[in-house]
Amino acid sequence: MISTETVIPFSATGSDMAALTLQHALWNTALQQESQIGIAHDGNGIWLTFDVWDKFLQSRKRSFNDDVHFDNCVEFFFRFPSDIGYYNFEFNCLGSIKAAYGPDRFQRKFLPVAILHKIEQNLQVSISNQNKTGLINWKIGVYISLSTFLFSDISFLQNITCEANFTKCGDMLPQPHYFSWVYIDTPSPDFHRPEFFRPIHFA
């Protein structure tokens, strides 16, 4: 586990972001690729961008809080310093959202659909025969306001240190894969491991 703290910049426009990499291929993932994450905040919410490269693109238009991890999916795990539980936000390449809160993978409460509708999204998929890698590039940008974090008593993000992880998966793709920002030392796929979250400080 990496112990150094990542500083998240204050950015009212979302243009000045900390750049992170999903560098760890986990649980026998054979694909060799890296996806990029951008994160910033404006005091009242979190800006996230996911710049993803995939060999396969497979997705269904799922309902809110459905099993988006079966598709090409990126995930954001996040815990405030005063919380026992943590949040997970999952987005597939069609922009479908699953989000919940709880202390572990089993004891979780879904965020209401009315709240998920307020998460801002910008989605782009690029398939090009000029791409020498043969991979499909898809990007998603989201803004999660503090009002989304229903189970936490937080009024402003600046100058607090939280814990997080960023992950990517595709459980039902022709070649299932699992990538993570922080290395997760478990024998089988399990992103819901807050003991491996890494500190991030909102400057």
WOBEL-V609564 format. One record per helix or strand of 2 or more residues. SS is the DSSP state (helix for helix, strand for strand). FROM is the first residue (numbers start at 1). TO is the last residue. If there is no record, write none. Layout:
[[SS & FROM & TO] [SS & FROM & TO]]
This chain:
[[strand & 6 & 8] [strand & 18 & 21] [strand & 24 & 25] [strand & 36 & 41] [strand & 45 & 54] [helix & 68 & 70] [strand & 73 & 79] [strand & 86 & 92] [strand & 97 & 102] [strand & 108 & 110] [helix & 113 & 116] [strand & 120 & 126] [strand & 136 & 145] [helix & 146 & 148] [strand & 160 & 169] [strand & 178 & 180] [helix & 194 & 196] [strand & 198 & 202]]
